[in-house]
């Protein structure tokens, strides 16, 4: 999991990121996934699968 904050983050930015993380953990399984938390949302990294 990666939490991306602004370069000059505030305590409020940190609090918002943690709240988003808590909400995500309550609604989804994170095991084996890479979550990127930034700008009020969670993005899940998925590698591009090559066409077979």
PyMOL Python script that loads the backbone (N, CA, C, O; Angstrom):
from pymol import cmd

cmd.read_pdbstr("""\
ATOM      1  N   UNK A   1       0.843  -1.149   0.000  1.00  0.00           N
ATOM      2  CA  UNK A   1       0.000   0.000   0.000  1.00  0.00           C
ATOM      3  C   UNK A   1       0.906   1.235   0.000  1.00  0.00           C
ATOM      4  O   UNK A   1       1.928   1.287   0.684  1.00  0.00           O
ATOM      5  N   UNK A   2       0.495   2.207  -0.781  1.00  0.00           N
ATOM      6  CA  UNK A   2       1.228   3.469  -0.881  1.00  0.00           C
ATOM      7  C   UNK A   2       0.256   4.588  -0.531  1.00  0.00           C
ATOM      8  O   UNK A   2      -0.850   4.650  -1.068  1.00  0.00           O
ATOM      9  N   UNK A   3       0.668   5.460   0.362  1.00  0.00           N
ATOM     10  CA  UNK A   3      -0.132   6.642   0.693  1.00  0.00           C
ATOM     11  C   UNK A   3       0.617   7.843   0.131  1.00  0.00           C
ATOM     12  O   UNK A   3       1.720   8.159   0.578  1.00  0.00           O
ATOM     13  N   UNK A   4       0.020   8.506  -0.842  1.00  0.00           N
ATOM     14  CA  UNK A   4       0.634   9.676  -1.468  1.00  0.00           C
ATOM     15  C   UNK A   4      -0.004  10.936  -0.897  1.00  0.00           C
ATOM     16  O   UNK A   4      -1.213  11.144  -1.003  1.00  0.00           O
ATOM     17  N   UNK A   5       0.819  11.755  -0.303  1.00  0.00           N
ATOM     18  CA  UNK A   5       0.371  13.026   0.262  1.00  0.00           C
ATOM     19  C   UNK A   5       1.000  14.169  -0.524  1.00  0.00           C
ATOM     20  O   UNK A   5       2.023  13.977  -1.181  1.00  0.00           O
ATOM     21  N   UNK A   6       0.401  15.355  -0.465  1.00  0.00           N
ATOM     22  CA  UNK A   6       1.026  16.513  -1.121  1.00  0.00           C
ATOM     23  C   UNK A   6       2.421  16.758  -0.530  1.00  0.00           C
ATOM     24  O   UNK A   6       2.691  16.352   0.600  1.00  0.00           O
ATOM     25  N   UNK A   7       3.290  17.406  -1.273  1.00  0.00           N
ATOM     26  CA  UNK A   7       4.645  17.644  -0.780  1.00  0.00           C
ATOM     27  C   UNK A   7       4.657  18.476   0.502  1.00  0.00           C
ATOM     28  O   UNK A   7       5.540  18.308   1.344  1.00  0.00           O
ATOM     29  N   UNK A   8       3.701  19.356   0.648  1.00  0.00           N
ATOM     30  CA  UNK A   8       3.566  20.132   1.885  1.00  0.00           C
ATOM     31  C   UNK A   8       2.257  19.726   2.561  1.00  0.00           C
ATOM     32  O   UNK A   8       1.310  20.510   2.642  1.00  0.00           O
ATOM     33  N   UNK A   9       2.227  18.494   3.040  1.00  0.00           N
ATOM     34  CA  UNK A   9       0.992  17.973   3.607  1.00  0.00           C
ATOM     35  C   UNK A   9       0.725  18.524   5.003  1.00  0.00           C
ATOM     36  O   UNK A   9       1.632  18.954   5.717  1.00  0.00           O
ATOM     37  N   UNK A  10      -0.538  18.496   5.357  1.00  0.00           N
ATOM     38  CA  UNK A  10      -0.969  18.946   6.680  1.00  0.00           C
ATOM     39  C   UNK A  10      -1.502  17.743   7.452  1.00  0.00           C
ATOM     40  O   UNK A  10      -1.652  16.647   6.911  1.00  0.00           O
ATOM     41  N   UNK A  11      -1.777  17.977   8.709  1.00  0.00           N
ATOM     42  CA  UNK A  11      -2.363  16.926   9.522  1.00  0.00           C
ATOM     43  C   UNK A  11      -3.708  16.505   8.934  1.00  0.00           C
ATOM     44  O   UNK A  11      -4.047  15.322   8.957  1.00  0.00           O
ATOM     45  N   UNK A  12      -4.468  17.446   8.414  1.00  0.00           N
ATOM     46  CA  UNK A  12      -5.767  17.148   7.794  1.00  0.00           C
ATOM     47  C   UNK A  12      -5.594  16.236   6.575  1.00  0.00           C
ATOM     48  O   UNK A  12      -6.407  15.335   6.365  1.00  0.00           O
ATOM     49  N   UNK A  13      -4.549  16.454   5.770  1.00  0.00           N
ATOM     50  CA  UNK A  13      -4.271  15.581   4.613  1.00  0.00           C
ATOM     51  C   UNK A  13      -4.007  14.155   5.090  1.00  0.00           C
ATOM     52  O   UNK A  13      -4.514  13.194   4.512  1.00  0.00           O
ATOM     53  N   UNK A  14      -3.214  14.029   6.148  1.00  0.00           N
ATOM     54  CA  UNK A  14      -2.868  12.731   6.714  1.00  0.00           C
ATOM     55  C   UNK A  14      -4.131  12.043   7.256  1.00  0.00           C
ATOM     56  O   UNK A  14      -4.341  10.852   7.031  1.00  0.00           O
ATOM     57  N   UNK A  15      -4.959  12.799   7.965  1.00  0.00           N
ATOM     58  CA  UNK A  15      -6.201  12.258   8.510  1.00  0.00           C
ATOM     59  C   UNK A  15      -7.123  11.751   7.400  1.00  0.00           C
ATOM     60  O   UNK A  15      -7.705  10.673   7.516  1.00  0.00           O
ATOM     61  N   UNK A  16      -7.255  12.524   6.334  1.00  0.00           N
ATOM     62  CA  UNK A  16      -8.109  12.132   5.215  1.00  0.00           C
ATOM     63  C   UNK A  16      -7.612  10.831   4.599  1.00  0.00           C
ATOM     64  O   UNK A  16      -8.410   9.941   4.304  1.00  0.00           O
ATOM     65  N   UNK A  17      -6.311  10.714   4.405  1.00  0.00           N
ATOM     66  CA  UNK A  17      -5.746   9.498   3.816  1.00  0.00           C
ATOM     67  C   UNK A  17      -6.024   8.284   4.701  1.00  0.00           C
ATOM     68  O   UNK A  17      -6.349   7.212   4.190  1.00  0.00           O
ATOM     69  N   UNK A  18      -5.902   8.433   6.003  1.00  0.00           N
ATOM     70  CA  UNK A  18      -6.150   7.321   6.924  1.00  0.00           C
ATOM     71  C   UNK A  18      -7.629   6.945   6.926  1.00  0.00           C
ATOM     72  O   UNK A  18      -7.961   5.761   6.984  1.00  0.00           O
ATOM     73  N   UNK A  19      -8.520   7.932   6.864  1.00  0.00           N
ATOM     74  CA  UNK A  19      -9.954   7.642   6.807  1.00  0.00           C
ATOM     75  C   UNK A  19     -10.312   6.874   5.534  1.00  0.00           C
ATOM     76  O   UNK A  19     -11.115   5.941   5.570  1.00  0.00           O
ATOM     77  N   UNK A  20      -9.718   7.267   4.421  1.00  0.00           N
ATOM     78  CA  UNK A  20      -9.955   6.561   3.152  1.00  0.00           C
ATOM     79  C   UNK A  20      -9.442   5.131   3.250  1.00  0.00           C
ATOM     80  O   UNK A  20     -10.094   4.199   2.778  1.00  0.00           O
ATOM     81  N   UNK A  21      -8.285   4.959   3.857  1.00  0.00           N
ATOM     82  CA  UNK A  21      -7.731   3.619   4.052  1.00  0.00           C
ATOM     83  C   UNK A  21      -8.673   2.777   4.910  1.00  0.00           C
ATOM     84  O   UNK A  21      -8.953   1.628   4.567  1.00  0.00           O
ATOM     85  N   UNK A  22      -9.162   3.325   6.011  1.00  0.00           N
ATOM     86  CA  UNK A  22     -10.081   2.589   6.886  1.00  0.00           C
ATOM     87  C   UNK A  22     -11.330   2.156   6.127  1.00  0.00           C
ATOM     88  O   UNK A  22     -11.771   1.014   6.252  1.00  0.00           O
ATOM     89  N   UNK A  23     -11.894   3.060   5.347  1.00  0.00           N
ATOM     90  CA  UNK A  23     -13.091   2.732   4.566  1.00  0.00           C
ATOM     91  C   UNK A  23     -12.800   1.605   3.573  1.00  0.00           C
ATOM     92  O   UNK A  23     -13.607   0.692   3.400  1.00  0.00           O
ATOM     93  N   UNK A  24     -11.647   1.684   2.933  1.00  0.00           N
ATOM     94  CA  UNK A  24     -11.273   0.644   1.975  1.00  0.00           C
ATOM     95  C   UNK A  24     -11.096  -0.707   2.628  1.00  0.00           C
ATOM     96  O   UNK A  24     -11.520  -1.724   2.078  1.00  0.00           O
ATOM     97  N   UNK A  25     -10.471  -0.733   3.802  1.00  0.00           N
ATOM     98  CA  UNK A  25     -10.251  -1.995   4.506  1.00  0.00           C
ATOM     99  C   UNK A  25     -11.558  -2.606   4.989  1.00  0.00           C
ATOM    100  O   UNK A  25     -11.667  -3.826   5.103  1.00  0.00           O
ATOM    101  N   UNK A  26     -12.549  -1.766   5.274  1.00  0.00           N
ATOM    102  CA  UNK A  26     -13.849  -2.269   5.719  1.00  0.00           C
ATOM    103  C   UNK A  26     -14.659  -2.874   4.568  1.00  0.00           C
ATOM    104  O   UNK A  26     -15.538  -3.705   4.796  1.00  0.00           O
ATOM    105  N   UNK A  27     -14.367  -2.463   3.348  1.00  0.00           N
ATOM    106  CA  UNK A  27     -15.197  -2.898   2.225  1.00  0.00           C
ATOM    107  C   UNK A  27     -14.498  -3.824   1.224  1.00  0.00           C
ATOM    108  O   UNK A  27     -15.154  -4.357   0.329  1.00  0.00           O
ATOM    109  N   UNK A  28     -13.205  -4.024   1.353  1.00  0.00           N
ATOM    110  CA  UNK A  28     -12.506  -4.842   0.354  1.00  0.00           C
ATOM    111  C   UNK A  28     -11.334  -5.582   0.985  1.00  0.00           C
ATOM    112  O   UNK A  28     -10.841  -5.202   2.048  1.00  0.00           O
ATOM    113  N   UNK A  29     -10.905  -6.625   0.326  1.00  0.00           N
ATOM    114  CA  UNK A  29      -9.747  -7.411   0.746  1.00  0.00           C
ATOM    115  C   UNK A  29      -8.491  -6.823   0.109  1.00  0.00           C
ATOM    116  O   UNK A  29      -8.460  -6.584  -1.098  1.00  0.00           O
ATOM    117  N   UNK A  30      -7.470  -6.591   0.906  1.00  0.00           N
ATOM    118  CA  UNK A  30      -6.249  -5.957   0.397  1.00  0.00           C
ATOM    119  C   UNK A  30      -5.109  -6.967   0.194  1.00  0.00           C
ATOM    120  O   UNK A  30      -4.109  -6.644  -0.447  1.00  0.00           O
ATOM    121  N   UNK A  31      -5.248  -8.157   0.721  1.00  0.00           N
ATOM    122  CA  UNK A  31      -4.178  -9.150   0.635  1.00  0.00           C
ATOM    123  C   UNK A  31      -3.785  -9.412  -0.813  1.00  0.00           C
ATOM    124  O   UNK A  31      -4.632  -9.730  -1.648  1.00  0.00           O
ATOM    125  N   UNK A  32      -2.502  -9.277  -1.102  1.00  0.00           N
ATOM    126  CA  UNK A  32      -1.983  -9.541  -2.435  1.00  0.00           C
ATOM    127  C   UNK A  32      -2.214  -8.435  -3.447  1.00  0.00           C
ATOM    128  O   UNK A  32      -1.945  -8.613  -4.635  1.00  0.00           O
ATOM    129  N   UNK A  33      -2.713  -7.286  -2.984  1.00  0.00           N
ATOM    130  CA  UNK A  33      -2.997  -6.183  -3.897  1.00  0.00           C
ATOM    131  C   UNK A  33      -2.142  -4.968  -3.528  1.00  0.00           C
ATOM    132  O   UNK A  33      -1.705  -4.820  -2.387  1.00  0.00           O
ATOM    133  N   UNK A  34      -1.920  -4.119  -4.503  1.00  0.00           N
ATOM    134  CA  UNK A  34      -1.212  -2.863  -4.261  1.00  0.00           C
ATOM    135  C   UNK A  34      -2.213  -1.735  -4.372  1.00  0.00           C
ATOM    136  O   UNK A  34      -2.730  -1.450  -5.451  1.00  0.00           O
ATOM    137  N   UNK A  35      -2.479  -1.100  -3.254  1.00  0.00           N
ATOM    138  CA  UNK A  35      -3.383   0.046  -3.216  1.00  0.00           C
ATOM    139  C   UNK A  35      -2.572   1.322  -3.206  1.00  0.00           C
ATOM    140  O   UNK A  35      -1.555   1.415  -2.518  1.00  0.00           O
ATOM    141  N   UNK A  36      -3.016   2.298  -3.961  1.00  0.00           N
ATOM    142  CA  UNK A  36      -2.402   3.625  -3.980  1.00  0.00           C
ATOM    143  C   UNK A  36      -3.477   4.599  -3.508  1.00  0.00           C
ATOM    144  O   UNK A  36      -4.499   4.786  -4.169  1.00  0.00           O
ATOM    145  N   UNK A  37      -3.232   5.210  -2.368  1.00  0.00           N
ATOM    146  CA  UNK A  37      -4.197   6.127  -1.774  1.00  0.00           C
ATOM    147  C   UNK A  37      -3.707   7.542  -2.035  1.00  0.00           C
ATOM    148  O   UNK A  37      -2.618   7.930  -1.610  1.00  0.00           O
ATOM    149  N   UNK A  38      -4.539   8.312  -2.750  1.00  0.00           N
ATOM    150  CA  UNK A  38      -4.183   9.708  -3.039  1.00  0.00           C
ATOM    151  C   UNK A  38      -5.415  10.467  -3.482  1.00  0.00           C
ATOM    152  O   UNK A  38      -6.355   9.873  -4.011  1.00  0.00           O
ATOM    153  N   UNK A  39      -5.421  11.744  -3.275  1.00  0.00           N
ATOM    154  CA  UNK A  39      -6.484  12.646  -3.743  1.00  0.00           C
ATOM    155  C   UNK A  39      -7.889  12.144  -3.408  1.00  0.00           C
ATOM    156  O   UNK A  39      -8.796  12.229  -4.236  1.00  0.00           O
ATOM    157  N   UNK A  40      -8.063  11.629  -2.211  1.00  0.00           N
ATOM    158  CA  UNK A  40      -9.389  11.230  -1.773  1.00  0.00           C
ATOM    159  C   UNK A  40      -9.900   9.928  -2.338  1.00  0.00           C
ATOM    160  O   UNK A  40     -11.104   9.678  -2.282  1.00  0.00           O
ATOM    161  N   UNK A  41      -9.026   9.076  -2.887  1.00  0.00           N
ATOM    162  CA  UNK A  41      -9.494   7.812  -3.453  1.00  0.00           C
ATOM    163  C   UNK A  41      -8.439   6.718  -3.316  1.00  0.00           C
ATOM    164  O   UNK A  41      -7.279   6.974  -2.997  1.00  0.00           O
ATOM    165  N   UNK A  42      -8.882   5.502  -3.567  1.00  0.00           N
ATOM    166  CA  UNK A  42      -7.985   4.346  -3.606  1.00  0.00           C
ATOM    167  C   UNK A  42      -7.961   3.830  -5.030  1.00  0.00           C
ATOM    168  O   UNK A  42      -9.004   3.591  -5.640  1.00  0.00           O
ATOM    169  N   UNK A  43      -6.771   3.664  -5.543  1.00  0.00           N
ATOM    170  CA  UNK A  43      -6.599   3.041  -6.853  1.00  0.00           C
ATOM    171  C   UNK A  43      -5.884   1.720  -6.624  1.00  0.00           C
ATOM    172  O   UNK A  43      -4.959   1.638  -5.816  1.00  0.00           O
ATOM    173  N   UNK A  44      -6.306   0.703  -7.326  1.00  0.00           N
ATOM    174  CA  UNK A  44      -5.664  -0.595  -7.211  1.00  0.00           C
ATOM    175  C   UNK A  44      -4.794  -0.819  -8.431  1.00  0.00           C
ATOM    176  O   UNK A  44      -5.273  -0.768  -9.564  1.00  0.00           O
ATOM    177  N   UNK A  45      -3.523  -1.067  -8.198  1.00  0.00           N
ATOM    178  CA  UNK A  45      -2.590  -1.304  -9.300  1.00  0.00           C
ATOM    179  C   UNK A  45      -2.844  -2.693  -9.869  1.00  0.00           C
ATOM    180  O   UNK A  45      -2.946  -3.678  -9.138  1.00  0.00           O
ATOM    181  N   UNK A  46      -2.941  -2.743 -11.183  1.00  0.00           N
ATOM    182  CA  UNK A  46      -3.076  -4.010 -11.897  1.00  0.00           C
ATOM    183  C   UNK A  46      -2.099  -3.985 -13.061  1.00  0.00           C
ATOM    184  O   UNK A  46      -2.199  -3.124 -13.935  1.00  0.00           O
ATOM    185  N   UNK A  47      -1.169  -4.907 -13.081  1.00  0.00           N
ATOM    186  CA  UNK A  47      -0.218  -4.924 -14.201  1.00  0.00           C
ATOM    187  C   UNK A  47      -0.936  -5.223 -15.514  1.00  0.00           C
ATOM    188  O   UNK A  47      -1.964  -5.900 -15.531  1.00  0.00           O
ATOM    189  N   UNK A  48      -0.396  -4.723 -16.584  1.00  0.00           N
ATOM    190  CA  UNK A  48      -0.956  -4.964 -17.907  1.00  0.00           C
ATOM    191  C   UNK A  48      -0.622  -6.394 -18.306  1.00  0.00           C
ATOM    192  O   UNK A  48       0.540  -6.800 -18.309  1.00  0.00           O
ATOM    193  N   UNK A  49      -1.652  -7.140 -18.638  1.00  0.00           N
ATOM    194  CA  UNK A  49      -1.465  -8.526 -19.077  1.00  0.00           C
ATOM    195  C   UNK A  49      -1.150  -8.545 -20.574  1.00  0.00           C
ATOM    196  O   UNK A  49      -1.852  -7.913 -21.364  1.00  0.00           O
ATOM    197  N   UNK A  50      -0.101  -9.265 -20.963  1.00  0.00           N
ATOM    198  CA  UNK A  50       0.194  -9.349 -22.402  1.00  0.00           C
ATOM    199  C   UNK A  50      -0.866 -10.166 -23.131  1.00  0.00           C
ATOM    200  O   UNK A  50      -1.403 -11.127 -22.582  1.00  0.00           O
ATOM    201  N   UNK A  51      -1.160  -9.786 -24.352  1.00  0.00           N
ATOM    202  CA  UNK A  51      -2.082 -10.544 -25.175  1.00  0.00           C
ATOM    203  C   UNK A  51      -1.422 -11.864 -25.566  1.00  0.00           C
ATOM    204  O   UNK A  51      -0.259 -11.897 -25.968  1.00  0.00           O
ATOM    205  N   UNK A  52      -2.168 -12.928 -25.444  1.00  0.00           N
ATOM    206  CA  UNK A  52      -1.607 -14.248 -25.786  1.00  0.00           C
ATOM    207  C   UNK A  52      -2.096 -14.695 -27.134  1.00  0.00           C
ATOM    208  O   UNK A  52      -1.734 -15.778 -27.594  1.00  0.00           O
TER     209      UNK A  52
END
""", "prot")
cmd.dss("prot")
cmd.show_as("cartoon", "prot")
cmd.util.cbc("prot")
cmd.orient("prot")
